[in-house]
């Protein structure tokens, strides 16, 4: 069950970062908005994979966990990039 807790914490952190950034986007340049749109597609992939893992124990393999975790880490990096670009505006 450790991987479920790990992924849930990652999801909660990402959701908070996503919500905070969404509030700042109304002032953002178009290139930042374009990057945001790309990250939203990635977010949807992450949420789909996470939902599958949390609700279907048959897909609870190490590989499935690693894939979801890697997508989550990429999202975290992307959100940090966007946050930095918003500060630089």
C-alpha positions as a Markdown table, in Angstrom:
| # | Residue | x | y | z |
|---|---|---|---|---|
| 1 | Unk | 0.0 | 0.0 | 0.0 |
| 2 | Unk | 3.0 | 2.3 | 0.2 |
| 3 | Unk | 2.9 | 3.1 | -3.5 |
| 4 | Unk | -0.7 | 4.2 | -3.3 |
| 5 | Unk | 0.1 | 6.6 | -0.5 |
| 6 | Unk | 3.1 | 7.9 | -2.4 |
| 7 | Unk | 1.1 | 8.5 | -5.5 |
| 8 | Unk | -1.8 | 10.1 | -3.6 |
| 9 | Unk | 0.6 | 12.5 | -1.9 |
| 10 | Unk | 2.2 | 13.3 | -5.3 |
| 11 | Unk | -1.2 | 13.9 | -6.8 |
| 12 | Unk | -2.3 | 16.2 | -3.9 |
| 13 | Unk | 0.9 | 18.2 | -4.3 |
| 14 | Unk | 0.5 | 18.5 | -8.1 |
| 15 | Unk | -3.2 | 19.5 | -7.7 |
| 16 | Unk | -2.3 | 22.3 | -5.3 |
| 17 | Unk | 0.5 | 23.6 | -7.6 |
| 18 | Unk | -1.8 | 23.3 | -10.6 |
| 19 | Unk | -4.5 | 25.3 | -8.9 |
| 20 | Unk | -2.1 | 28.0 | -7.8 |
| 21 | Unk | -0.7 | 28.4 | -11.3 |
| 22 | Unk | -4.1 | 28.5 | -12.9 |
| 23 | Unk | -4.9 | 31.6 | -10.9 |
| 24 | Unk | -1.7 | 33.3 | -12.2 |
| 25 | Unk | -2.3 | 32.5 | -15.8 |
| 26 | Unk | -4.7 | 35.3 | -16.5 |
| 27 | Unk | -1.6 | 37.7 | -16.6 |
| 28 | Unk | 0.7 | 35.3 | -18.5 |
| 29 | Unk | 2.1 | 35.7 | -21.9 |
| 30 | Unk | 0.9 | 33.4 | -24.7 |
| 31 | Unk | 4.0 | 31.2 | -24.7 |
| 32 | Unk | 3.4 | 30.4 | -21.0 |
| 33 | Unk | -0.2 | 29.7 | -21.7 |
| 34 | Unk | 0.9 | 27.3 | -24.5 |
| 35 | Unk | 3.2 | 25.5 | -22.1 |
| 36 | Unk | 0.3 | 25.3 | -19.6 |
| 37 | Unk | -1.9 | 23.7 | -22.3 |
| 38 | Unk | 0.7 | 21.1 | -22.9 |
| 39 | Unk | 1.0 | 20.4 | -19.1 |
| 40 | Unk | -2.8 | 20.1 | -18.9 |
| 41 | Unk | -2.7 | 17.2 | -21.4 |
| 42 | Unk | 0.0 | 15.6 | -19.3 |
| 43 | Unk | -2.0 | 16.2 | -16.1 |
| 44 | Unk | -4.9 | 14.3 | -17.7 |
| 45 | Unk | -2.6 | 11.4 | -18.6 |
| 46 | Unk | -1.4 | 11.3 | -15.0 |
| 47 | Unk | -4.9 | 11.5 | -13.5 |
| 48 | Unk | -6.1 | 8.7 | -15.8 |
| 49 | Unk | -3.1 | 6.5 | -14.8 |
| 50 | Unk | -3.5 | 7.3 | -11.1 |
| 51 | Unk | -7.2 | 6.5 | -11.2 |
| 52 | Unk | -6.5 | 3.2 | -12.9 |
| 53 | Unk | -3.9 | 2.3 | -10.3 |
| 54 | Unk | -6.0 | 3.3 | -7.3 |
| 55 | Unk | -9.2 | 1.7 | -8.4 |
| 56 | Unk | -8.0 | -1.4 | -10.2 |
| 57 | Unk | -5.7 | -3.5 | -8.1 |
| 58 | Unk | -5.1 | -5.8 | -11.1 |
| 59 | Unk | -2.9 | -3.1 | -12.7 |
| 60 | Unk | -0.9 | -2.4 | -9.5 |
| 61 | Unk | 2.4 | -3.6 | -11.0 |
| 62 | Unk | 5.7 | -1.9 | -10.3 |
| 63 | Unk | 5.9 | -0.8 | -13.9 |
| 64 | Unk | 2.5 | 0.9 | -13.7 |
| 65 | Unk | 3.4 | 2.6 | -10.5 |
| 66 | Unk | 6.8 | 3.7 | -12.0 |
| 67 | Unk | 5.0 | 5.1 | -15.1 |
| 68 | Unk | 2.5 | 7.1 | -13.0 |
| 69 | Unk | 5.3 | 8.3 | -10.7 |
| 70 | Unk | 7.5 | 9.4 | -13.6 |
| 71 | Unk | 4.6 | 11.3 | -15.2 |
| 72 | Unk | 4.0 | 13.0 | -11.9 |
| 73 | Unk | 7.6 | 14.0 | -11.5 |
| 74 | Unk | 7.6 | 15.4 | -15.0 |
| 75 | Unk | 4.5 | 17.4 | -14.1 |
| 76 | Unk | 6.2 | 18.7 | -11.0 |
| 77 | Unk | 9.2 | 19.9 | -13.1 |
| 78 | Unk | 6.9 | 21.5 | -15.7 |
| 79 | Unk | 4.9 | 23.3 | -13.0 |
| 80 | Unk | 8.1 | 24.6 | -11.5 |
| 81 | Unk | 9.2 | 25.8 | -15.0 |
| 82 | Unk | 5.9 | 27.7 | -15.5 |
| 83 | Unk | 6.1 | 29.2 | -12.0 |
| 84 | Unk | 9.6 | 30.5 | -12.8 |
| 85 | Unk | 8.5 | 31.9 | -16.1 |
| 86 | Unk | 5.6 | 33.7 | -14.4 |
| 87 | Unk | 7.9 | 35.2 | -11.8 |
| 88 | Unk | 10.2 | 36.5 | -14.6 |
| 89 | Unk | 7.4 | 38.3 | -16.4 |
